[in-house]
């Protein structure tokens, strides 16, 4: 009996919540006062994205690949850095 009562209360609560939140739903309006401005801004952003942002992102990606390839070949040991020799070189430069 208690289990059936609990199930009934849960169902009633769910239906009450659905009824409450369905009152907040508003159907689509036919007139959006900002639609012309939104369309203009969308067109501007498409032009800026295609002519500025995308080429810049591609250039930075290519630069990143070049830097990554250069960094692995700088020390001549396949990208491995020997910390002991790096420390000795730093000491030589400072004159310690």
N, C-alpha and C positions, 0 to 999 in steps of 0.2 A: 504494500500500500504506500509506504513512504517513498519507494523508488518511483512509482507512477506519479505521485504528487510532485516530486523533484523534476521529472521529465516534463510535466505539464507546466510548471513554473518557468523552466528554461525556454520552452516553446513560446509561452506567453510573452516572456521578456524579449525574445528574439523578434517576435511579430510587432511588439510595441516599439522596439528600436527601429525596425524597418519602416514602420509607419511614420515615426518621428523624423527620420532622416530623409524619407521620400518627400516630405514637405519642403525640404531645402532645395530640391532639384528644380531647376528652372529650364524650361524649354528654350531652344535657340531663338534668338531675336533676328529679325530680318535686316535690321539696320545696325551696323557697327560704326560709330562716329569716327573711330580711329583707323578704319580699314584703308582708306587712301594713303594715309601717312605710313601705315605698316607696309603696304605694298611698295612704296617709294624707298623706304629704308631697306627692305629686302633686296630690291634691285641694286641699291648702292652697295650693300654688303656683298652681293654676288660679284660685282665688279672688283671691289677691293680685295676680296678673297682670291679671285682668279689672277689678278695682276700684281698683287703685292705680297700677300700672306703665303700663298702656295709657292711661288718662286723662292721666297726667303727661306721657307721651311726646307725646300729641296736643297738649297745652297748650304744651309747649316748641316743638313744630313750628310751631304758629300764632304764637307769640311771635317765633320766628326769622323767619318771613315778614313780620311787622309791622315788625320792626327793619330787615330788609333793604329794605323799601319806604320806611321813614322815612329811612334813611341815604342813599338815592339822591336824595331830594328835599330834604335839609337845605340843601345849598349852592345850590339853585335853578338849577344848570347841568346837570341831567340826569345827575348822578352823577360828573361830572368835577371834579376838584379841581385848582385852579391853585396850584401850589407856590409861586410867587413871591408871590401875594397872601396865602397862608397864612403865609409867613415874615414878611411885613410886619406882619400882624396880631399875630403873636407878639412882634415887637419893640415894637410900640405898647403891648402889655399890660405888658411888663416895664419900660418906660420907658427903654430904651437908645437 
